[in-house]
Amino acid sequence: MAVGIYGTIRPSDVSIDDIDVYYSYQANRETIANDFIALDASEILSYNYLPEDEEILGNENILEGVYDLRLPASVFGQLGIYSIYLKPTVATTTIIDCSVLSSLPSVKGIVLDTNDLPEGLRANNALQGYRFEYIDPDTGNKIRNTVRYCVTANKVVPVSENVGNTSQSAIRYRFDDTGTLLFVQLTPSSSSDVKPNAKPFIGNLDQTVLISNTFFSPLVLEVELVANTIETLSNIVAGEQIKDVNNGILTYYDEDRVITQQFNIYEIKDDVDDVPLYEVKEKRTNIDETQNFNDVTDDVQ
């Protein structure tokens, strides 16, 4: 029996609201980029759609995995190198308890207040698959390389129960869809067989957590804005040009015979022998409109 090979890459259909966009700028390769600046993803990203004849009945016809990126001149207006960073949106909240379920004391999790979460993440299991990272309370920095993933997230209410055979009580949680708290089970959260008494870290009371989606992988795009394109260079090398011999002006034109660049052409001669020493091609800062291609050629004809 043959074993088939299946693809594992799924085109992302992530909402633009779930994408954070940042950019940095550097004038050239020899300078260090400035600090990253946040952008509004909805202003530079947009969806692509399937043709109408391929629309799936009852579903939005988004072409998965393909988004349009706009670079507004108000932001990307200088020549140089821009690094554009697209990453999953991050929500910040605080752990209000680390406890267990009343019906399943072996299941340990963290408790979050739904009022501190974005509206789209408050429903049962809306956080399923999301990534959890932690802030070090002593330094205020993110704890590096410490990541947990949400297995389940359900609304609960607190209940007070006796602990063992003692008269002491403890707060545990019971599933209740009317509750305003979420009991979040993370992975890994269970001990290994090798060291059963060592519980994996899933967070502490009052610790700040960073919650982000896993709908797509972060992406860095490098965009370099230059003075000339292949088309403009082609016009300079193989396009039309006129050299005004009397005035020493060399003019280049595009395919529509519009002036693109002008240069002054002259010689530097020896003061004594009047012998040419250098031929100079100097870019003009002001365009001489009398060098219009059609006007010049019509006058000659």
FENHUHU-V634261 format. One record per backbone hydrogen bond with DSSP energy under -1.0 kcal/mol. NH is the residue of the N-H (numbers start at 1). CO is the residue of the C=O. If there is no record, write none. Layout:
NH:CO ; NH:CO
//
This chain:
18:15 ; 19:16 ; 20:87 ; 22:85 ; 23:37 ; 24:83 ; 26:81 ; 31:28 ; 34:25 ; 37:23 ; 39:21 ; 43:40 ; 45:41 ; 46:68 ; 50:61 ; 54:51 ; 55:52 ; 59:56 ; 62:60 ; 63:48 ; 64:62 ; 65:12 ; 66:63 ; 68:46 ; 70:44 ; 75:72 ; 76:72 ; 80:225 ; 81:26 ; 82:223 ; 83:24 ; 84:221 ; 85:22 ; 86:219 ; 87:20 ; 89:18 ; 91:211 ; 93:209 ; 95:207 ; 96:111 ; 99:109 ; 101:107 ; 102:173 ; 107:104 ; 109:99 ; 110:184 ; 111:97 ; 112:182 ; 114:180 ; 116:113 ; 117:114 ; 121:118 ; 122:119 ; 125:153 ; 126:123 ; 128:125 ; 129:150 ; 130:127 ; 131:212 ; 132:148 ; 133:210 ; 135:208 ; 136:141 ; 140:136 ; 143:134 ; 148:132 ; 149:187 ; 150:130 ; 151:185 ; 152:185 ; 154:183 ; 156:181 ; 157:174 ; 159:172 ; 161:170 ; 163:168 ; 166:163 ; 170:161 ; 172:159 ; 173:100 ; 174:157 ; 176:155 ; 179:176 ; 181:156 ; 182:112 ; 183:154 ; 184:110 ; 185:152 ; 187:149 ; 198:195 ; 206:95 ; 207:204 ; 209:93 ; 210:133 ; 211:91 ; 212:131 ; 219:86 ; 221:84 ; 223:82 ; 225:80 ; 233:229 ; 234:230 ; 235:231 ; 236:232 ; 237:233 ; 238:234 ; 239:235 ; 242:251 ; 244:249 ; 245:243 ; 248:244 ; 249:244 ; 250:263 ; 251:242 ; 252:261 ; 253:240 ; 254:258 ; 257:254 ; 260:252 ; 263:250 ; 264:282 ; 265:248 ; 266:280 ; 268:278 ; 270:275 ; 274:270 ; 277:268 ; 278:268 ; 280:266 ; 282:264 ; 284:262 ; 291:288 ; 292:289 ; 296:292 ; 297:293 ; 298:294 ; 299:295 ; 300:296 ; 301:297
//
